[in-house]
């Protein structure tokens, strides 16, 4: 069942996700979906994001993360539901 209550997802994307505009593209997609949070590169080569918003929008964001921008090659996406942080806007860190 889809809920309209705000939800928080922690998302880790592995594969070829550095140097392909993954973070900037994720920021634009999150903003388009009305989500708040952040995205950053991790030292292990993955991209980590935390996003908050309506569950349906978060599900669409995760589906986008499974593809990424055109030059990305996504190997895996790990999603964990978490505690709301109250982010304002969506930024690249």
PyMOL commands that place a pseudoatom at each C-alpha (Angstrom):
pseudoatom trace, name=CA, resn=UNK, resi=1, chain=A, elem=C, hetatm=0, pos=[0.000, 0.000, 0.000]
pseudoatom trace, name=CA, resn=UNK, resi=2, chain=A, elem=C, hetatm=0, pos=[1.335, 3.444, -0.946]
pseudoatom trace, name=CA, resn=UNK, resi=3, chain=A, elem=C, hetatm=0, pos=[1.413, 5.936, 1.880]
pseudoatom trace, name=CA, resn=UNK, resi=4, chain=A, elem=C, hetatm=0, pos=[1.356, 9.722, 1.804]
pseudoatom trace, name=CA, resn=UNK, resi=5, chain=A, elem=C, hetatm=0, pos=[3.264, 9.922, 5.077]
pseudoatom trace, name=CA, resn=UNK, resi=6, chain=A, elem=C, hetatm=0, pos=[6.861, 11.117, 4.706]
pseudoatom trace, name=CA, resn=UNK, resi=7, chain=A, elem=C, hetatm=0, pos=[9.428, 8.330, 4.604]
pseudoatom trace, name=CA, resn=UNK, resi=8, chain=A, elem=C, hetatm=0, pos=[13.245, 8.275, 4.799]
pseudoatom trace, name=CA, resn=UNK, resi=9, chain=A, elem=C, hetatm=0, pos=[15.465, 6.070, 2.631]
pseudoatom trace, name=CA, resn=UNK, resi=10, chain=A, elem=C, hetatm=0, pos=[19.227, 5.539, 2.888]
pseudoatom trace, name=CA, resn=UNK, resi=11, chain=A, elem=C, hetatm=0, pos=[20.473, 4.404, -0.527]
pseudoatom trace, name=CA, resn=UNK, resi=12, chain=A, elem=C, hetatm=0, pos=[23.892, 3.044, -1.544]
pseudoatom trace, name=CA, resn=UNK, resi=13, chain=A, elem=C, hetatm=0, pos=[24.606, 2.630, -5.263]
pseudoatom trace, name=CA, resn=UNK, resi=14, chain=A, elem=C, hetatm=0, pos=[27.596, 0.582, -6.425]
pseudoatom trace, name=CA, resn=UNK, resi=15, chain=A, elem=C, hetatm=0, pos=[29.123, 0.184, -9.869]
pseudoatom trace, name=CA, resn=UNK, resi=16, chain=A, elem=C, hetatm=0, pos=[30.612, 2.798, -12.187]
pseudoatom trace, name=CA, resn=UNK, resi=17, chain=A, elem=C, hetatm=0, pos=[28.972, 5.759, -10.467]
pseudoatom trace, name=CA, resn=UNK, resi=18, chain=A, elem=C, hetatm=0, pos=[31.869, 8.223, -10.005]
pseudoatom trace, name=CA, resn=UNK, resi=19, chain=A, elem=C, hetatm=0, pos=[32.827, 10.553, -12.840]
pseudoatom trace, name=CA, resn=UNK, resi=20, chain=A, elem=C, hetatm=0, pos=[29.533, 10.065, -14.708]
pseudoatom trace, name=CA, resn=UNK, resi=21, chain=A, elem=C, hetatm=0, pos=[27.523, 12.960, -13.200]
pseudoatom trace, name=CA, resn=UNK, resi=22, chain=A, elem=C, hetatm=0, pos=[25.618, 10.562, -10.949]
pseudoatom trace, name=CA, resn=UNK, resi=23, chain=A, elem=C, hetatm=0, pos=[25.363, 13.008, -8.026]
pseudoatom trace, name=CA, resn=UNK, resi=24, chain=A, elem=C, hetatm=0, pos=[24.248, 15.999, -10.089]
pseudoatom trace, name=CA, resn=UNK, resi=25, chain=A, elem=C, hetatm=0, pos=[21.755, 13.852, -11.996]
pseudoatom trace, name=CA, resn=UNK, resi=26, chain=A, elem=C, hetatm=0, pos=[20.443, 12.332, -8.749]
pseudoatom trace, name=CA, resn=UNK, resi=27, chain=A, elem=C, hetatm=0, pos=[19.970, 15.820, -7.307]
pseudoatom trace, name=CA, resn=UNK, resi=28, chain=A, elem=C, hetatm=0, pos=[17.934, 16.889, -10.334]
pseudoatom trace, name=CA, resn=UNK, resi=29, chain=A, elem=C, hetatm=0, pos=[15.815, 13.718, -10.250]
pseudoatom trace, name=CA, resn=UNK, resi=30, chain=A, elem=C, hetatm=0, pos=[15.189, 14.063, -6.506]
pseudoatom trace, name=CA, resn=UNK, resi=31, chain=A, elem=C, hetatm=0, pos=[14.176, 17.693, -6.890]
pseudoatom trace, name=CA, resn=UNK, resi=32, chain=A, elem=C, hetatm=0, pos=[11.873, 16.785, -9.797]
pseudoatom trace, name=CA, resn=UNK, resi=33, chain=A, elem=C, hetatm=0, pos=[10.201, 14.212, -7.527]
pseudoatom trace, name=CA, resn=UNK, resi=34, chain=A, elem=C, hetatm=0, pos=[9.863, 16.672, -4.638]
pseudoatom trace, name=CA, resn=UNK, resi=35, chain=A, elem=C, hetatm=0, pos=[12.329, 14.859, -2.364]
pseudoatom trace, name=CA, resn=UNK, resi=36, chain=A, elem=C, hetatm=0, pos=[14.671, 16.334, 0.238]
pseudoatom trace, name=CA, resn=UNK, resi=37, chain=A, elem=C, hetatm=0, pos=[18.057, 15.020, 1.333]
pseudoatom trace, name=CA, resn=UNK, resi=38, chain=A, elem=C, hetatm=0, pos=[21.587, 14.696, -0.019]
pseudoatom trace, name=CA, resn=UNK, resi=39, chain=A, elem=C, hetatm=0, pos=[23.862, 12.612, -2.232]
pseudoatom trace, name=CA, resn=UNK, resi=40, chain=A, elem=C, hetatm=0, pos=[27.639, 12.125, -1.913]
pseudoatom trace, name=CA, resn=UNK, resi=41, chain=A, elem=C, hetatm=0, pos=[30.527, 10.051, -3.272]
pseudoatom trace, name=CA, resn=UNK, resi=42, chain=A, elem=C, hetatm=0, pos=[31.970, 7.474, -0.894]
pseudoatom trace, name=CA, resn=UNK, resi=43, chain=A, elem=C, hetatm=0, pos=[35.675, 6.510, -0.637]
pseudoatom trace, name=CA, resn=UNK, resi=44, chain=A, elem=C, hetatm=0, pos=[34.835, 2.912, -1.660]
pseudoatom trace, name=CA, resn=UNK, resi=45, chain=A, elem=C, hetatm=0, pos=[33.598, 4.104, -5.080]
pseudoatom trace, name=CA, resn=UNK, resi=46, chain=A, elem=C, hetatm=0, pos=[29.889, 3.958, -4.270]
pseudoatom trace, name=CA, resn=UNK, resi=47, chain=A, elem=C, hetatm=0, pos=[27.385, 6.802, -4.095]
pseudoatom trace, name=CA, resn=UNK, resi=48, chain=A, elem=C, hetatm=0, pos=[25.377, 7.275, -0.908]
pseudoatom trace, name=CA, resn=UNK, resi=49, chain=A, elem=C, hetatm=0, pos=[22.117, 9.218, -0.686]
pseudoatom trace, name=CA, resn=UNK, resi=50, chain=A, elem=C, hetatm=0, pos=[19.539, 9.929, 1.947]
pseudoatom trace, name=CA, resn=UNK, resi=51, chain=A, elem=C, hetatm=0, pos=[16.161, 11.014, 0.654]
pseudoatom trace, name=CA, resn=UNK, resi=52, chain=A, elem=C, hetatm=0, pos=[12.874, 11.916, 2.299]
pseudoatom trace, name=CA, resn=UNK, resi=53, chain=A, elem=C, hetatm=0, pos=[9.416, 12.393, 0.900]
pseudoatom trace, name=CA, resn=UNK, resi=54, chain=A, elem=C, hetatm=0, pos=[6.311, 10.496, -0.116]
pseudoatom trace, name=CA, resn=UNK, resi=55, chain=A, elem=C, hetatm=0, pos=[6.828, 6.761, -0.501]
pseudoatom trace, name=CA, resn=UNK, resi=56, chain=A, elem=C, hetatm=0, pos=[5.740, 6.709, -4.145]
pseudoatom trace, name=CA, resn=UNK, resi=57, chain=A, elem=C, hetatm=0, pos=[8.295, 9.409, -5.037]
pseudoatom trace, name=CA, resn=UNK, resi=58, chain=A, elem=C, hetatm=0, pos=[11.011, 7.563, -3.101]
pseudoatom trace, name=CA, resn=UNK, resi=59, chain=A, elem=C, hetatm=0, pos=[10.203, 4.350, -4.959]
pseudoatom trace, name=CA, resn=UNK, resi=60, chain=A, elem=C, hetatm=0, pos=[10.541, 6.212, -8.281]
pseudoatom trace, name=CA, resn=UNK, resi=61, chain=A, elem=C, hetatm=0, pos=[13.873, 7.682, -7.118]
pseudoatom trace, name=CA, resn=UNK, resi=62, chain=A, elem=C, hetatm=0, pos=[15.194, 4.216, -6.243]
pseudoatom trace, name=CA, resn=UNK, resi=63, chain=A, elem=C, hetatm=0, pos=[14.148, 2.974, -9.689]
pseudoatom trace, name=CA, resn=UNK, resi=64, chain=A, elem=C, hetatm=0, pos=[16.056, 5.888, -11.228]
pseudoatom trace, name=CA, resn=UNK, resi=65, chain=A, elem=C, hetatm=0, pos=[19.100, 4.964, -9.084]
pseudoatom trace, name=CA, resn=UNK, resi=66, chain=A, elem=C, hetatm=0, pos=[18.991, 1.453, -10.551]
pseudoatom trace, name=CA, resn=UNK, resi=67, chain=A, elem=C, hetatm=0, pos=[19.670, 3.035, -13.972]
pseudoatom trace, name=CA, resn=UNK, resi=68, chain=A, elem=C, hetatm=0, pos=[21.490, 6.275, -13.152]
pseudoatom trace, name=CA, resn=UNK, resi=69, chain=A, elem=C, hetatm=0, pos=[22.608, 8.755, -15.800]
pseudoatom trace, name=CA, resn=UNK, resi=70, chain=A, elem=C, hetatm=0, pos=[23.542, 7.564, -19.281]
pseudoatom trace, name=CA, resn=UNK, resi=71, chain=A, elem=C, hetatm=0, pos=[27.255, 6.806, -18.641]
pseudoatom trace, name=CA, resn=UNK, resi=72, chain=A, elem=C, hetatm=0, pos=[26.753, 5.040, -15.310]
pseudoatom trace, name=CA, resn=UNK, resi=73, chain=A, elem=C, hetatm=0, pos=[26.830, 1.286, -14.885]
pseudoatom trace, name=CA, resn=UNK, resi=74, chain=A, elem=C, hetatm=0, pos=[24.890, 0.345, -11.757]
pseudoatom trace, name=CA, resn=UNK, resi=75, chain=A, elem=C, hetatm=0, pos=[25.850, -2.981, -10.216]
pseudoatom trace, name=CA, resn=UNK, resi=76, chain=A, elem=C, hetatm=0, pos=[23.713, -2.852, -7.065]
pseudoatom trace, name=CA, resn=UNK, resi=77, chain=A, elem=C, hetatm=0, pos=[21.390, -0.611, -5.073]
pseudoatom trace, name=CA, resn=UNK, resi=78, chain=A, elem=C, hetatm=0, pos=[20.944, -1.146, -1.344]
pseudoatom trace, name=CA, resn=UNK, resi=79, chain=A, elem=C, hetatm=0, pos=[17.992, 0.616, 0.296]
pseudoatom trace, name=CA, resn=UNK, resi=80, chain=A, elem=C, hetatm=0, pos=[17.231, 0.909, 3.996]
pseudoatom trace, name=CA, resn=UNK, resi=81, chain=A, elem=C, hetatm=0, pos=[14.280, 2.691, 5.508]
pseudoatom trace, name=CA, resn=UNK, resi=82, chain=A, elem=C, hetatm=0, pos=[15.317, 5.036, 8.312]
pseudoatom trace, name=CA, resn=UNK, resi=83, chain=A, elem=C, hetatm=0, pos=[14.300, 7.798, 10.670]
pseudoatom trace, name=CA, resn=UNK, resi=84, chain=A, elem=C, hetatm=0, pos=[13.177, 11.153, 9.289]
pseudoatom trace, name=CA, resn=UNK, resi=85, chain=A, elem=C, hetatm=0, pos=[15.908, 13.809, 9.478]
pseudoatom trace, name=CA, resn=UNK, resi=86, chain=A, elem=C, hetatm=0, pos=[13.918, 16.852, 8.331]
pseudoatom trace, name=CA, resn=UNK, resi=87, chain=A, elem=C, hetatm=0, pos=[16.119, 17.807, 5.382]
pseudoatom trace, name=CA, resn=UNK, resi=88, chain=A, elem=C, hetatm=0, pos=[15.388, 21.034, 3.500]
pseudoatom trace, name=CA, resn=UNK, resi=89, chain=A, elem=C, hetatm=0, pos=[16.003, 20.743, -0.237]
pseudoatom trace, name=CA, resn=UNK, resi=90, chain=A, elem=C, hetatm=0, pos=[18.230, 18.176, -1.949]
pseudoatom trace, name=CA, resn=UNK, resi=91, chain=A, elem=C, hetatm=0, pos=[21.962, 18.851, -2.213]
pseudoatom trace, name=CA, resn=UNK, resi=92, chain=A, elem=C, hetatm=0, pos=[25.210, 17.308, -3.416]
pseudoatom trace, name=CA, resn=UNK, resi=93, chain=A, elem=C, hetatm=0, pos=[27.732, 16.900, -0.595]
for i in range(1, 93): cmd.bond("trace and resi %d" % i, "trace and resi %d" % (i + 1))
show_as sticks, trace
zoom trace
